[in-house]
Amino acid sequence: MAKVRAAVIAGFDKQMRLLQADPDKILQANGFSPGFPAVGDLDELVSYNCIEGLLQNAADATGCSHFAALLGINQNINLLGAVGQLMLQSNDVGTALLALVDHLMLHISGPVNGALNSCGDQAHLSYHNSAQTELRKQSDELAMAQSIVIMQALCGLDWKPTRVCFCHESPASLKPYQKLFKAPVLFDQQRTEIVFPKIWLKAPILQVDPALNMILRSHINQLEEDVPRDLCGDVVRLIRELLPLGPCGIETVADRLAVHPRTLQRMLKQEGSSFSDLLESVRQAIATERLRNSDISIIQLSDYLGYADNTAFTRAFKRWFGSTPREWRKSVNSDL
């Protein structure tokens, strides 16, 4: 089960009251104590599913469907704890974002990961949540709003995204999102991400203390040693990150994990799995997720999942579920 630091909903009480709703009523209905999270609660690990449920209930209670995005945009980089402090002590923005991606496990555990990539003159900071839940909309919007706050903490308030993208379907009104993110906001996209000019990655971070950077790195390394490693989870997260970028074989994933492909296969076997099994499970999860929640075409989805053509994808899908992707999508939509 995915867990996340309670700091992810810092300011919940204040945001609810600004929207003239009772935060304690919603907190208690979702199994949290009144006033949660207090200062002493921020490092407490709580169920990711519970957080998503809380955010959805808050959205319903306030009549503000974009509640999660509104909450996130009013937070600050301190929500990341030691990782956020390390980012502020990095030499430049690119190094800081890589620190976030590398150490995200200290903030959230489970089927969630981030990635930093670039294409042409644009950089892409993406967020991947492979959990199959109807409430992903809330956590995705919270994560993107928090990403905006993090980027402005690193770059200054002059920084603006080129666009903000979400995998889930478009809401009835785009205006609240455009107002919050101050950029074009796109839905039904292949990735949940913020896109911004790549030149920002080289922007220096002012007032960096090298000694403090070393202390923070040592502290974070010690914290990570105490975190149980989930090899299968790590491989799944890397497959999700690498699939949209091109061929995703065991060699590529093993290289990212700094092990030989044969070693990785042996380690996975010891855990009762294999690379091919994990790759197929990720493809199944993404396929059903996109077919259910977006208008992506079968050809586009086939390319995204790394199949040679849509015929190969259709054969695989029929082997998994006994129907073609089009038939499956039609059946799911008819049940809604």
JOFENCOR-V165119 format. One record per residue. N is the residue number from 1. D_FIRST is the distance of its C-alpha to the first C-alpha in Angstrom with 1 decimal. Layout:
BEGIN
n d_first
N D_FIRST
N D_FIRST
END
This chain:
BEGIN
n d_first
1 0.0
2 3.8
3 6.5
4 10.1
5 13.5
6 15.2
7 18.1
8 16.7
9 18.4
10 21.5
11 24.5
12 22.9
13 25.6
14 28.4
15 27.4
16 27.2
17 30.6
18 32.1
19 31.3
20 32.9
21 30.0
22 28.8
23 25.5
24 25.3
25 25.5
26 22.5
27 20.5
28 21.4
29 20.7
30 17.0
31 16.7
32 17.8
33 21.2
34 24.2
35 24.6
36 21.0
37 20.4
38 23.6
39 24.6
40 23.2
41 19.7
42 19.1
43 17.3
44 15.0
45 11.3
46 9.9
47 7.1
48 7.8
49 8.4
50 10.8
51 12.5
52 13.1
53 14.5
54 16.6
55 18.0
56 19.0
57 20.6
58 22.4
59 23.7
60 25.0
61 26.6
62 28.3
63 29.3
64 28.0
65 25.9
66 25.3
67 24.2
68 21.1
69 23.6
70 26.1
71 23.8
72 22.8
73 26.4
74 27.6
75 25.3
76 26.3
77 25.2
78 24.7
79 21.2
80 20.2
81 21.6
82 23.0
83 22.0
84 24.0
85 26.9
86 27.0
87 27.2
88 30.2
89 31.8
90 31.6
91 34.9
92 34.1
93 31.7
94 30.6
95 29.9
96 27.9
97 25.7
98 25.1
99 24.0
100 21.4
101 20.1
102 20.3
103 18.7
104 16.0
105 13.4
106 14.9
107 14.2
108 10.8
109 8.2
110 6.3
111 8.5
112 10.9
113 14.4
114 17.9
115 21.3
116 24.9
117 27.6
118 31.1
119 33.5
120 37.1
121 37.6
122 34.1
123 30.9
124 27.5
125 24.5
126 21.6
127 18.0
128 15.7
129 12.5
130 11.9
131 9.5
132 11.9
133 12.4
134 15.8
135 15.1
136 14.6
137 18.2
138 17.6
139 15.2
140 17.4
141 20.5
142 19.3
143 18.5
144 21.9
145 23.7
146 22.3
147 23.5
148 26.9
149 27.1
150 26.1
151 28.8
152 31.4
153 30.7
154 31.4
155 34.2
156 35.8
157 36.2
158 38.4
159 35.4
160 34.5
161 32.2
162 34.0
163 31.5
164 27.9
165 26.1
166 23.3
167 22.1
168 22.1
169 25.5
170 28.1
171 28.5
172 31.8
173 33.0
174 32.5
175 34.6
176 31.9
177 29.9
178 33.1
179 34.1
180 30.9
181 30.5
182 34.3
183 34.0
184 33.8
185 30.4
186 29.6
187 27.2
188 26.4
189 26.2
190 24.7
191 22.6
192 21.4
193 23.5
194 26.4
195 29.6
196 32.4
197 35.5
198 34.9
199 37.7
200 35.4
201 33.5
202 36.7
203 37.2
204 37.6
205 35.8
206 38.5
207 38.9
208 36.7
209 37.1
210 36.7
211 36.6
212 33.7
213 31.9
214 32.3
215 31.1
216 27.9
217 27.2
218 27.8
219 25.5
220 22.6
221 23.2
222 23.1
223 19.8
224 18.3
225 19.8
226 17.8
227 14.4
228 13.3
229 13.8
230 11.9
231 15.0
232 13.8
233 11.3
234 14.4
235 16.6
236 14.7
237 14.7
238 18.4
239 19.3
240 18.1
241 20.1
242 23.1
243 23.6
244 25.4
245 27.6
246 29.3
247 29.2
248 25.9
249 26.8
250 25.6
251 28.3
252 27.0
253 23.4
254 24.9
255 27.1
256 24.4
257 22.8
258 26.3
259 26.6
260 29.0
261 27.8
262 28.9
263 27.0
264 23.8
265 24.5
266 25.2
267 22.0
268 19.9
269 22.1
270 21.4
271 17.7
272 18.9
273 18.7
274 21.1
275 21.5
276 23.0
277 20.2
278 17.6
279 20.2
280 20.8
281 17.2
282 17.0
283 20.4
284 19.5
285 16.5
286 18.8
287 21.8
288 20.4
289 18.9
290 22.2
291 24.4
292 22.8
293 22.6
294 25.5
295 29.1
296 28.8
297 31.5
298 31.0
299 32.9
300 30.8
301 27.5
302 29.1
303 30.2
304 26.8
305 25.2
306 27.9
307 30.0
308 33.8
309 34.6
310 33.3
311 35.0
312 32.7
313 29.6
314 31.0
315 31.7
316 28.2
317 26.8
318 29.2
319 28.2
320 24.5
321 25.2
322 28.9
323 30.0
324 30.8
325 28.7
326 31.4
327 31.5
328 27.7
329 27.7
330 30.7
331 29.2
332 26.0
333 28.1
334 30.5
335 27.9
336 27.0
END
